[in-house]
Amino acid sequence: MKAASGFDAGRAWRIRLLYSAVWWLAMPMVLLRLWRRGGKEPGYRQHVAERIGFYPPMAQHLATSKFLWVHAVSVGETRAAEPLIAAMLDAYPDYTILLTHMTATGRATGHSLFGKFPRVVQSFLPYDTGWMVGRFLRHFKPSLCVLMETEVWPNLIAQCGRYKVPVALVNARLSERSLRRGKRFSTLMTEAAGGMSCVGAQTDADAGRLRQLGGRNVQVTGSVKFDVTPPPALLAAGAAIRAQIGSRPVLLCASTREGEEDLILEALFRRGQNPAWSNILTVIVPRHPQRFDEVAQLAAAKGLSSLRRTGLGSDAVPPETRILVGDSMGEMFAYYAVCDVAFIGGSLLPMGGQNLIEAFAVGKPVLIGPHTFNFSAITEQAIAAGAARRVTDVENMLDEALYLLQSREQRQAMGQQASSFARQHRGATARTMALLQPLISSEFSVPCTSP
């Protein structure tokens, strides 16, 4: 039947049925790929049954629990969820938080953040077939589903509607590129977006694009990533590493993606005879842990003297070392504490950029490449505020880094602007909690209200 708005529910159901069939046909290859990936990252070979909807019996203390479910697909979303989960634990003491992921690194990050919290339970989210998601919902019986950032799965949202579980998409962002991709599957995406009870968008632009995709009750709440507080233990760890480095200037290349490290290392190799670079230490932290070995091997192949964070121990970093590979998980705030200037990866090549906000929270000047469509609004605002600078390519990035490393006054001014920028944008967690409150305290039919 076609609604007055023109949305054809019957057609949407048929397309979702086809979408589910594709999932089932691809399942052997999906599981084979999962097992192969587990060869490099053992976490992918753990809890495999959860990914297809099978779960062990609940512990006795959880059998009668009421769950608020938060889905954070990977590392970035899990870190972003930290202040929101802390607020939910505080505001709803009668509930247990069910935290789900799709990646092994996301689950490991969740364990490092919440492993000591008895009221936080972790699981992998099953693949997006109605049968698997249905088993998941029947097992945990969550009272609410909170999706972080961009996770819109058609069968998940349809099954939540079937089992009367309200769905909220929070800290939501949607780039023009993702909107265009979504419109290619408009029937599926419109049904899914319309099945959400409310959306908390990061920016006005994100809100507009989400409405175009079919989202309803869309409010601008800001980014909860601004509410993440750098853990004192990680700042102390960063200070300890910095003491091992000494007074050398430090450039951090954070969350770099495949292809970027080769560009950076090659450019550093070419500058090897430049006296200005002889005393600078470059710390490279790849975005994905399965590439730690590869980046270390790349540095060696370029003939650049390098060390790995995990092999550093308590020794001082030798003065001839030019590259320190950040091959540890969960220490990004420590790396920001170490550096004088931070370049944010995923932006030299067309990958959309990575999270800038952690660098601002530690008061570091930021360099960012030309490709930032995943964080476009925050990037432009930070540049306008003087907290970040746009660079055009790897050579321009190293030129700007050298200028800042040699200019203490300019570096400190940018660092102060970074801290101020981070402070000014806090408060999204409280606005998001106000958005969710009606869904937790009322019936499924009650929509979200403006915070």
Residue pairs with C-beta under 8 A, 6 or more apart in sequence:
1 8
1 9
1 10
2 8
2 9
2 10
3 9
7 190
7 191
7 194
8 187
9 191
11 187
12 187
12 188
12 190
12 191
15 187
15 188
16 154
16 155
16 158
16 188
16 191
19 154
19 155
19 188
20 129
20 130
20 155
23 30
23 127
23 128
23 129
24 129
27 52
27 127
30 127
31 48
34 44
34 45
34 48
34 51
35 44
35 45
37 44
37 290
38 44
38 45
38 46
38 104
40 290
41 104
41 105
41 289
41 290
42 104
43 104
43 105
43 107
43 108
44 104
46 104
47 107
47 123
47 124
49 55
50 123
50 124
50 126
51 124
51 125
51 126
51 127
52 126
52 127
52 132
53 126
53 131
53 132
53 133
53 134
53 135
53 136
54 135
55 123
55 135
55 136
55 139
55 140
58 65
58 139
61 118
62 96
62 121
65 95
65 96
66 94
66 95
66 96
66 143
67 95
67 96
67 97
67 98
67 121
67 140
67 141
67 142
67 143
68 88
68 92
68 95
68 96
68 97
68 98
68 142
68 143
68 144
68 146
68 440
69 97
69 98
69 100
69 140
69 142
69 144
69 145
69 146
69 165
70 81
70 84
70 85
70 88
70 97
70 98
70 99
70 100
70 146
70 148
71 99
71 100
71 101
71 125
71 145
71 146
71 147
71 148
71 151
72 78
72 80
72 81
72 99
72 100
72 101
72 106
72 110
72 148
73 101
73 102
73 103
73 106
73 125
73 148
73 149
73 151
74 101
74 102
74 103
74 105
74 106
75 103
75 105
75 106
75 109
76 149
76 354
76 355
77 106
77 148
77 149
77 151
77 171
78 99
78 101
78 106
78 109
78 110
78 113
79 109
79 113
79 225
79 228
79 355
79 358
80 148
80 149
80 171
80 223
80 224
80 225
80 228
80 355
81 99
81 148
81 171
81 224
82 113
82 228
83 224
83 227
83 228
83 229
83 429
84 146
84 170
84 171
84 224
84 429
84 432
84 433
85 97
85 99
85 114
85 120
87 429
87 430
87 433
88 95
88 97
88 433
88 436
89 97
89 117
89 119
89 120
91 433
92 440
95 119
95 143
95 440
96 119
96 120
96 121
97 114
97 117
97 119
97 120
97 121
98 121
98 122
98 123
98 140
98 142
99 110
99 114
99 120
99 121
99 122
99 123
100 122
100 123
100 124
100 125
101 107
101 110
101 122
101 123
101 124
101 125
102 124
102 125
105 288
105 289
105 329
107 122
107 124
108 329
108 330
109 329
109 330
110 120
110 122
111 122
112 329
112 330
114 120
114 122
123 136
123 140
125 136
125 156
126 132
126 133
126 135
126 136
128 153
128 154
128 155
128 156
129 155
130 155
130 158
130 159
133 153
133 155
133 156
133 159
134 159
134 162
134 163
137 159
137 160
137 163
137 165
138 163
142 165
143 165
143 440
144 165
144 166
144 168
144 436
144 439
144 440
145 156
145 160
145 165
145 166
145 167
145 168
146 168
146 170
146 436
147 167
147 168
147 169
147 170
147 196
148 170
148 171
149 171
149 172
149 173
150 172
150 173
150 174
150 178
151 169
152 169
152 189
152 192
152 193
152 196
153 192
154 188
154 189
154 191
154 192
157 167
157 191
157 192
157 195
157 196
158 191
158 192
158 195
160 166
160 167
160 195
161 167
161 195
164 444
165 444
166 197
166 439
166 444
167 195
167 196
167 197
168 196
168 197
168 198
168 199
168 200
168 435
168 436
168 439
168 448
169 196
169 198
169 199
169 200
169 210
169 215
170 199
170 200
170 221
170 224
170 432
170 435
170 436
171 200
171 202
171 221
171 223
171 224
171 225
171 428
171 432
172 199
172 200
172 201
172 202
172 206
172 210
173 201
173 202
173 203
173 206
173 374
173 375
174 182
174 201
174 206
174 209
174 210
174 213
175 209
175 352
175 373
175 374
175 376
176 209
176 373
177 352
177 373
178 209
179 209
179 212
179 213
182 189
182 213
183 189
183 213
189 213
189 214
190 213
190 214
191 214
192 214
193 210
193 213
193 214
193 215
193 216
194 214
194 215
194 216
196 215
196 216
197 217
197 439
197 444
197 447
197 448
198 216
198 217
198 218
198 219
198 435
198 439
198 447
198 448
199 207
199 210
199 215
199 216
199 217
199 218
199 219
200 219
200 220
200 221
200 428
200 431
200 432
200 435
201 207
201 210
201 218
201 219
201 220
201 221
202 220
202 221
202 222
202 223
202 377
202 378
202 428
203 220
203 222
203 377
203 378
204 220
204 377
205 376
205 377
206 220
206 377
207 218
207 219
207 220
210 218
211 218
216 447
217 447
217 448
219 431
219 435
219 448
219 450
219 451
221 428
221 431
221 432
221 435
221 451
222 425
222 427
222 428
222 431
223 357
223 378
223 425
223 428
224 428
224 429
224 432
225 355
225 357
225 358
225 428
226 357
226 361
226 422
226 425
226 426
226 427
226 428
227 426
227 427
227 428
227 429
228 357
228 358
228 361
229 361
230 333
230 336
230 337
230 358
230 361
230 362
231 333
234 331
234 332
234 333
234 334
234 337
235 333
235 334
235 337
235 362
237 331
237 334
237 337
238 333
238 334
238 335
238 336
238 337
238 338
239 337
241 309
241 312
241 334
241 337
241 338
242 250
242 337
242 338
244 312
244 314
244 315
244 316
244 317
245 281
245 316
245 317
245 324
245 338
246 316
246 317
248 279
248 280
248 281
248 317
248 319
249 279
249 280
249 281
249 340
249 405
249 406
250 280
250 281
250 282
250 283
250 338
250 339
250 340
250 341
251 280
251 281
251 282
251 283
251 339
251 340
251 341
251 342
251 343
251 401
251 405
252 282
252 283
252 285
252 335
252 336
252 338
252 339
252 341
252 342
252 343
252 364
253 260
253 261
253 264
253 282
253 283
253 284
253 285
253 343
253 345
254 285
254 332
254 335
254 336
254 342
254 343
254 344
254 345
254 354
254 359
255 285
255 286
255 287
255 332
255 344
255 345
255 346
255 354
255 355
256 264
256 284
256 285
256 286
256 287
256 295
256 345
256 346
257 286
257 287
257 288
257 345
257 346
257 349
257 351
257 354
258 288
258 291
259 349
260 345
260 346
260 348
260 349
260 394
261 284
261 286
261 291
261 295
261 298
262 298
263 348
263 349
263 394
264 282
264 284
264 348
264 394
264 397
264 398
265 284
265 298
265 299
265 302
265 304
265 323
266 302
267 394
267 395
267 398
268 277
268 282
268 302
268 304
268 322
268 323
268 398
269 302
269 303
269 304
271 277
271 398
272 304
276 402
276 406
277 402
279 319
280 322
280 402
280 405
281 317
281 321
281 322
281 323
281 324
282 322
282 323
282 324
283 323
283 324
283 325
283 326
283 335
283 338
283 339
284 295
284 299
284 323
284 324
284 325
284 326
285 325
285 326
285 332
285 335
286 292
286 294
286 295
286 325
286 326
286 327
287 345
287 346
287 354
289 327
289 329
292 308
292 325
292 327
293 327
295 325
295 327
296 306
296 308
296 325
296 327
299 306
299 323
299 325
300 306
304 322
304 323
305 318
305 320
305 321
305 322
305 323
306 321
306 322
306 323
306 324
306 325
307 317
307 318
307 321
307 323
307 324
307 325
308 324
308 325
308 327
309 324
309 325
309 326
309 327
309 328
309 331
310 327
310 328
312 324
317 324
326 335
332 358
333 358
333 361
333 362
336 342
336 358
336 359
336 361
336 362
336 364
337 362
339 364
340 364
340 404
340 405
340 411
341 364
341 365
341 366
341 367
341 401
341 404
341 405
341 411
342 359
342 364
342 365
342 366
342 367
343 366
343 367
343 368
343 369
343 391
343 397
343 401
344 353
344 354
344 355
344 356
344 359
344 366
344 367
344 368
344 369
345 354
346 352
346 353
346 354
346 371
346 374
347 353
347 354
347 368
347 369
347 370
347 371
347 372
348 369
348 370
348 371
348 393
348 394
348 397
349 369
349 371
350 371
351 371
352 371
352 372
352 373
352 374
352 375
353 368
353 369
353 371
353 372
353 373
353 374
353 375
353 379
354 374
354 375
355 375
356 366
356 368
356 375
356 378
356 379
356 382
356 388
357 378
357 422
359 366
359 418
360 366
360 382
360 387
360 418
360 419
360 421
360 422
361 419
361 422
363 415
363 416
363 418
363 419
363 422
364 415
364 418
365 387
365 388
365 389
365 404
365 411
365 414
365 415
365 418
366 382
366 387
366 388
366 389
366 414
366 418
367 388
367 389
367 391
367 397
367 400
367 401
367 404
368 379
368 383
368 388
368 389
368 390
368 391
369 390
369 391
369 392
369 393
369 397
370 390
370 391
370 392
370 393
372 379
379 388
379 390
381 421
382 388
382 418
382 421
383 389
383 390
385 417
385 420
385 421
386 413
386 414
386 417
387 414
387 417
387 418
387 420
387 421
388 414
388 418
389 400
389 414
391 397
391 400
403 410
404 410
404 411
404 414
405 411
430 451
431 451
432 451
434 449
434 451
435 448
435 449
435 450
435 451
436 448
438 446
438 447
438 448
438 449
439 446
439 448
